[in-house]
Amino acid sequence: MAAAEPALRPALPTAIAAVPAAAAAAVAAAANAPSSTTPPSPAARWTLAELIERTQALAARGQGRDAAALYEAWLDGNPAAAHWTVACFNWGTTLAAAGDEAGAERAYRRVLARQPSFAPALLNLGHLHERRGETEAALACWADAAGAVPPPAIEHRLHALNNRARLFEQLKRLPEAEAEMRTSLEAKPAQPDVIQHYVHVRQKQCAWPAEQPVGDVTAYQLLNGTSLLAMMGLSDDPALQMLAAQRFVAEKVPRPPAVPLWQQVPRPADETAPPARRIRVGYLSGDLHMHAVGLLTAELFELHDRTRFEVSAFDWTPPSAQPQRQRLVRAFDRHVPLLGVDDTTAARRIAEAGIDVLVDLQGLTHGARPGILVQRPAPVQVSYLGLPGTSALPGVDWMLADGYVVPPELERYCSERPIRLPHCYQVSDRQREVAPASTQTRERYGLPSADSGAFVFCSFNNNHKFTPQMFAAWMRIVAAVPGSVLWLLADNDTARNHMLAAAAAHGVAPERLVFAPRVSPAEYLARFTLADLVLDTFPFNAGTTASDALWMGTPILTLSGRTFISRMAGSLLTAVGLPDLITTSLADYERLAITLGRTPARVASLKRYLAEHGRGSPLFDVPRLVRDIEAAFERLVLDAPAARRG
């Protein structure tokens, strides 16, 4: 599990309240519509300022369609007005706000018929196309806005560039996304949201260094604009990760209320205090589907002791008939959908349910809703699994961890107090489907045959976790183990090409790198058995991937550092009984990888150990982990009255 990059927000121009003199002159020059022969409406006699004032008042009262009708009457009665284009644009935004997107499109196109370079109309028309799934049309509108002649206002040009970058990133057209971001940053360096996506898009492409300077963006701006997710892959410094989280909270998260919401909202009518009733646990997430969190947690929800705990999901995952999604929904006593529900209403529903412990499974990951948590809808709020590090969110008091991922020296960098579980913090579903072993052969994936004796290193982590330092170490390892290959995922062609170029620079032939395609979850698990040794990433360790490898009996070599995220795989290896595969320096990591690659009998012994003892180890003792988590929740609710007071 890992923090995901927050999306660049769509920039949507709203109604124009005032018109600069220069813009008015340009609009007047473009106004050449024929005069109307229809008797003018009373609205036609108003000035534009009067029109805007009256329509804004109507819109504020929820009478958007009446406001739109006034704009239409004014436009029909003033076809040659100097500010006709502005009024027509405002008409479009008013129609859009009233839910009439077809009418809004007609208004924007009327604007563009008179003034093809009117950037706000091009921007909004692009958004209409995007909402209909017409991505190429949206991109074309924004390209026209960015390149309009005469040049648009800088804020409109940046909005166009940044929207193109956002959509290109969503479409996984990463080189094009990066190019738009570079152009945007060259025009205006001080754009933290763009900087954070620029760094992360380069990480996804294995374009090293990810913090490549662009335009006048300073090294300080690059560091200060780096998101928490990107920072987790760039630096093992816990202070930098903490500061990245704090910056996000300061800039993006609403301030908490003076009185916690759970104290403002009446508890259920039949309220009694635990242990006279079951403890109410609520899980907060938008990832309860085929996502790392959803794949790991199903058995946790299923195994909660229903005699002592009532388990609810507060969930904004999109509905789906997918079996994993349906299994997750069935695992709860109560499922409360929050998709499309605003944060304030969502928080109130949690408070009204009388939740005792609210478990946040997202932190600051993609799609997270910290605006719910800061309102404190529950007296005890705990971070778990989704974010392997501190969120710095006010109102999140605790984090479920263990003694390995959060040693005492790391506590000072966490806003949450750690609850150290006795073994490993990470739950792992034991009911995952695995494809038949008979379907898995090395030849199927382009690997050297088993008879060849070639050693297969692998890393199935996402490419954004790769760093030039770790990739260079992998190349030295492969070069030092004759005949070995490195089996990798390539999330995109650019990343693949960059990795091949980096391998060539280290003197490693391209055939020594084998790229694995994306496959179904069942096949993904099964093919781990074809590898000899998994090479972990650093400082962004494998989490779910490490658990998957060990479940399938394939050992993983890791490098543990100074942060929660750089110690995840070490925690798993400790719990499964293979602490000897944990290193604490890159030199030791390389030496041990080479030693294991040259002594396949030793690796075979590790595989035998995992086959005989791995699934019976504390790492995969899910019932015991659930009992440990429940004991922690009981202590928080029953033994921590200060926490219940908020």
N, C-alpha and C positions, 0 to 999 in steps of 0.2 A: 504494500500500500504506500502511496506517496502523494504528496501534494501535487495537484495539477495546476497548470497555468490558468489564471483567470483570463477570460476572453477579452479582447479589445471590445469596448462597448460601441454599438452602432451609434453614429452621430446623426441625429435627426433634427434638422433646422425646424424651428417653430415659427409662428406668425411674426411678421416684422412690425414692430410698434412705431418705428420712426424711420424716415428716409433721409440720408445725407443729401445735400444739395447736388453734389456731383452725380449721385445715382439718379436723382430725380430728373436731371437734365438728360441723362442717357435714356431713361425710360421715355421721356417726352419725345425724344428724337425717334424712338422706335414705334411710337403710337401712331398708327395709320388706319385704324379700323373705320369702316363706314359709320355714319351717324345713324341713330335709331329713329324710326318713325313712330314708335310706340309711345303713348303718353308716359312721361316719366313717373316713377314711384316717388313718394315723398322722401325716401331714403336717398334718392339721386341728388337731392339738393344739399346733402350734408357735405362737409369737408371730410377728407380722409381721416383726419384726427377724430372727428365726431363719430364717424363710422366705426373706427377701431374701438373707441370708448364704449359705444353701445353694444357692439358685438361681444366684446370681452365681458361685459356685465351679463349678457344673456348666457354665454358659455359658462360663466361662473355659477349660474343658477341651474346648470344642466340642460339648458335650452339651446344646444348646439345646432340643431336643425333650423331653428328660428334665426340664429345668428348667420347661418349659411345663406338663408333666404334673403337677409338684408344685404349681404355681400353681392349676391347675384343681382338684386334689384339695382344696387349702386353701379355695378359694372355695366349693366344694360343701359343705364341712363347716362353713363359717362364714358363712352367708348374711346374718346380722344383725350381723357384725363392724363395729366403728367404722371400720376402715380397708379395708372391702371394696372400695370404689371404687378406692382406690389400688392394691390388689393386682390387681384386674381390669385396670386400665390397664397395670401391669407385665406381666401375662400377655400382653396385646396386643403390647407392645414385644418381649417374648421370642419370641413366635410370628413376628413380622415379621423379627426378626434370624435366625430359623431358616429363613426363606424361605416361611413359610405366611401369605401376605397375606390369604387368605380367612378363616383363623382369626383373624388380627389384627383384621380388620374386625368380625367377630362380637364379639370382646372389647370393642372400642371402643364398639360400639353397645349392648352390655349396660351399659357405664359410663354412657352418655348416657341410657339408659332410666331410670336412677336419678337421675342428676344432669345434666340437659341443659346446664348451664353449665360443665361440667368442661373447661376450655380445653385442657389437653394432649391429651385424646382428640379434641377437635375439630380441633386442629392436625394430629395424625397421620392422622386420617381424611381430612383434606384432601389430604395427600400421597399416600395410597393412590389417591384419585380422580385426582390429577394424573398419576400414573404410568400409569393406564389411559387417559389422554387425556380424562378427564371434567372439563374445565376449569371449567365453570360450577358443578358440584358442589363442586369444590375451593374455588373462590372463595366459595361460600356457606358452607362449613364455617369458613373463616377469618373471614368476616364475623361469623358467630355467635360465634366465639371472641373477636374484638375487642370486640364489643358485649354480651358476656355480663353478666347481672345475677345476683348482685353482680359488680362489675367484677373481671376477672381480675388476677393479678399482672402488674406492669408488663412483665416480660420476656415473658410470654405474649401480652400485647396487642401489644407491638412485633413479636414473631415473626409474629403474624397479619397485621398491617398490612404488614410488609415482604415477607411471602410474597405477599400480594395485589399489592403494587407490582411485585414481580419477575415474576409471571405476567402481569399487565397489560402490562408492558413487552415480554415475549416475544410476546404476542399483538398487539403494536403498537397497543394501546389506551392511547396515551400520556397523554392528559388524565387518565384514571382512575389511571394509574400515578403521575403527579405528585401527584394529590390524596391518595393513600394515603401517599406520602412526606412530604407537608406535614404530615399528621396525625401521622405517626410522629415527625417532627422537632419538632413543637410539644410532644409528650409528653416527648421526650428529645433535646435538641440535640446531644449529644456522640455522634454516630453517623457516623464517617467513611465507612463503606461506603454508607450511605443518602445522605449528602451528595453523594458522587461521582456516584451515579446521578441524583439530583435535578438537578444541574447539567447532566448530559449529556442527560437527557430533555428539559430545556428547550431545549438546543441543537438537538435533533432536531426540535422543534416550531417553531423560529425564534421562540421566546418570549424576547424580549430585554428587559432583560439576563438572560443565562443565570444569573448569580449573584444572582438576586433574593433578598433576605433573607426568611427564614421563621422565625416564632416568635422564640426567643431565640438562634438561630444567629448567631454573630458573623461579621464579615467575615473575621477570621482563620480561623475554622473552615471557612468556605466555601473559602478559598484552600487551606488545609491539607488539606481533604478532596477537592479536585479531582483526578480521576484524570489519568494521563499523557495519555490520548487527549483528554479535555476540555481539559487545559492546552494541548495543541498547537493547539487551535482558539481559545483565549482570549488567549494571550500569545506574543509573539515573543521573550521573555526566555529565553535558554538555561539560565540558572541555575534558573529556576522549573521548567522541564521536567526538568532533572537532579534537582532535589529531589523532584519527583513520582515519578520512577522510583525514587529511593533509598528513599522512604517505602514504596512498594509492596514492594520487596525486603525491607526491614526487617520489615514486618508480615506478609508472606504467604509468603516463600520460606525453605525450610529452610537452616540453616547448612551450609556446605560441610564435607566431611570433612577431617581433618588430612592424610591421604594421598590423593592423587587416585585415583579408582577405576581408571583405566587402568594405574596402577602396582601395584594389588592383584591384578588379574585376569591370569592367564597369557595371553600372546599366542598366536595360532594356532601349532600344532605345527610347521608348515613355515616359520616366520617367518624372513625375511631382511630386511635394511634396504634401503630405496630408495637408489639407483636399481636395485638388483639385482632388485627386483620392482616391480610397479605401485603407485603411491600409492593408498591406499584413502580415498575421499571419501564421507562419509555426509551426506545431507540430512535434516534433522529438521523435520517439519511435520505439521500436521493440516489443511492447506489445499490439498491436491493434488486439486482438483476445479474446479468453476466459481466460483472465487474469484480475486481480482486476482492473487495469487501464482501460483495454478495456471494462469491464463491467460497469464501472462508467461513462465513458466520452462520450458515443455515443450521448446523448441528448445535451451535451455541444456543440459538433461540429455541430449538426443539427440546433441548435437555434441561432447560430451567425447571426447577422444582415448583410445580404449580400449586402445591399445598402451602408454599411460603411466599411465592412471587406471582404477581399478575403482570404479564408482559405485553406491552403495546408497541406498535410501530407508528411513528409519525413520519410520513414518507411522501416525497415528491417525485419518486421514480415514475417515468411514463408507464402507463398500463401496457401489459404484454401478456400474450398467451404462452410465452416461452416457459418450458417446464421448470427451470430454476427459479424464475420469478414466481410462479405459482406455488412452488414448494416454500419459498420464503414467506409469502403472504399467509399460507396455512400455518406457519410455525408460531404465529402470534395469537394471543387471546383476543386482541383487538387491533384492527388495522385502520388507521386514520389517514386518508389520502390528503395531502397538502399541495398537490400540483395545482397551480393557478390561484392558490390562497396567499394573500399578502402576509408579510412577516408578523405584523401586529395581531391579525386574526389567528394565525397559526400558533403564536405564543399563547394567546388567550385560550385556545382549545386545549393546549397542554396543561395550562394552569387549572382550567375547569375540570380536567380529568383527575386532578389530585395526584399527579405524578410525584413520587418521592425522590427517585433518582432518574435523571435524564442523561442518557449516554449518547454523546455526539460522535458519530462515526465518520465525520468529514473534516472537521477542523477548518483549514483554509484551502481545501482541495477544490477542483473544478465543480461548480454547481453548489458549493456550500452556501448556507444561509445563516451567517453569524448574526444577522439582525434578529433572529429568533432568540438565540442564546443570550445576547446582551440584555434582554428584557427580564431574564431570570424567571422563566415560568415554573421552575422546580427548585426546591430548597437545596438540592445537591445536584451538581452538574459535573459530568465526568467525560474526559476525552479518551477515546479508545480506537485504535487500529488504523483509522483512515489517514491520520497525519502522524508520521513517525518523528515527532519533534514538538517544540512548543508552539502554540497558536497565539499566545499573548492576548487572548480574548478575555476581556473582563467578564466575570460571571462563570467562567469554566475553572472550577476550583482544583480539580484532581485530574490525574492521568493514570490509566492502567499501564503498568510497566513491569519490569523485573530488575533484579539487582545488576544484571549485565548491561542492559541497554541504557539504564540511568544509574550509573555509580554515583556516590555522594558528591564527587567533584563536579558533576554536571548539573546538579540541582540549581545552582545559582543562575543558570541560563534558562530556567523554565519558570513561566508564570504559574503553572499548575504544580500542585504538590504531588509527588509520585506515590502511587499505591503499588508497592512491589509485590507481585505475585510470587509464590515460592519457587516456581520453576521457570517456564517461558511465558512471556506475555501473549504470544500469538496463538490464536485458535486456528484449527485446521480441520476442515470437513473431511471425515473419513469415508464418506459415501460417494465420492467423486467417481464418475464413470471413466473407465480406462479402456482404450481400444485393445482388441486382442493382440497378444504378442506376435501371433503368426503374421499379422499385417505389417509388422515393423522390420525392415531390413535396411542395412546401411546403403546398399545399392539403390534403394528407392529414393534416398535423399542425396545421392551423388557423393557419398562418403566412401573411403577405401573399404574394401570387403573385410569381414572379420578374419578371414584366412590370411590377409596380408600382414597382420601384426601391427598395422599402423595405429598409433595412439590418437584418440579423438578427444581434444579439449573442446569445451563448448561454453557459450554464454548466451542465454536466451533472454537477457535483460533488454529493455527498451534502449534504443540507440542514444537517447538523450542522457543516459547514465554513463556513456563512454567518455573518457577524457583522453587527451593526447598522451599523458603520462602513463596511464594504465594500458592504453593500446600499444605504446612502445614496449612496455614490459611484456605484453603478450607476444609481440613479435620476437623479442629476445628469447622467450620461452620456446616458441615454436621452432626457432632457428637452432636451439640447443638440443632439441629432441628429434633425432633423425626420423624422417617419414611422417611426422605428426601433422595433424591438420587442426584448424580452429573453426568450429561450427558456430555460426552466428545468425541472428536475425538481422535482416535489413529492412527497416521500416519504410524506406523510400529509396529510389534509385540514386539520388544525390548522396545519401549516406553511404551506400554501397560503393559508389565511385570514389568517394573521399577515403574510405577504408582501404580500397585497393591501391590508391595512390600512396597512402601512408605505408602500406606493406611494402610496396616497391621501394620507397625511400629507405626502408630498413633492410633491403636485400632479400625480402621474402617473396617467393614466386606467387602469382595470383592463384594457382591451383591449391595452395596451402590454406586458402580461405574458402570455406564452403558456406553458402548462404541458404538458410532454411526458409521455406515459405510459411505463411500463416496457415494454420490448419485448425480443425475443430478442437475444443478443449480436451476431448477424450484422446485424440491422436497426439496432441501436444504433450499430454502426460506420458503416453506410451513411448514416445520416441526418446525420452530421457534415458531409457535403458540402452540405447545405442551408443551413448557417450561414455567415455572412461572417467572424465573428471570435469566438473563445472568450475570455471574460473569466475570468481565474483568480481563485481565492479566496486570502485572506491572513488570518492567518499560516499556515493549513493549506493549502498549495499542492496543486494537482492532481498526481498521480503517474501512475497508469495512464491516467487520463482525458486527461492532456496527451499521453502517448504515442499514445493512440488518435486524438486529433485530428490530430496531426502525421502519423501514418501515413496518414490519410485526406486529407491535403493541406489541412487547415484551420488557419490560424495561431492562436496563442494569445498573449495579452498577459498578462504576469505581473508581480508585485511581489515582489522578493527581499528577504529580511530577514536576521536574525542566527542563525537556527536551520537545522538540516538540512532540516526539513520545509518551511520557508518558502523554501527555495532549490532544491527539486526541479525545478520547471518551468524555472527558469533554467538548470539543468544540461542539461536536454533541449534547450532552445532553443540553447544554446551548441554542443552536439554536432551539431545539425541545420543550423547555419549561420545562425541568425537571432537573434544577440545583441541586435540593436536593439529587439527586443520585450520586453526585460527593463528594468524600472524599479526604482528604489530608494526612491521616496517615493509616498505616495498622491496627492499633487498631480500628480506627473509621470505616474502611471498614468492619472488622469482626463484630463489634457491629451492624451496620446497616443491614448487610446481615442476621444475626441471627434474628434481630427484624422483618425484612420483611418475613423471613421464618416462623416465629411463628405467623404472623398476615396476613394470606392469603387474608383477606378482603382488606387490604391496597394495596396489589399487584393487586387485582382485580380492585381497583380504578385507579391505574396507567395504567392498560391496557385499561380501559374505556376512560381515558384521551387521550391515544395514538390513540385509535380507532376513537375518535371524533375530535381530533385536530392535531394529529401528522402529517398527510400527508399535512395538510394545513399550517403547521408551516414554518418559514424561512428556516429550514433545508432542506425541500423538495420543496422550491420555486425555481426551476431551472431557469425559465425565469429571475427572479430577479438576481440570482447569475451570469448568463451570462451577464446581463447588467452591473453588478458591475465589472466583469472582463474586459468587453469591455471598460468601463470608465477608468479603470486603464491603459489599453494598450494605449488609446488615450492620456492620460496624459504623459505617457512615450515617445510617439512618437512626440507629438505636443508641450509639455511644458518642455521637457528635452533635449535641444540642446547639452548639455555636453555629455549626454549619446550617442547621435547620432554621436558625434565625436570620440567615442570609448575610 
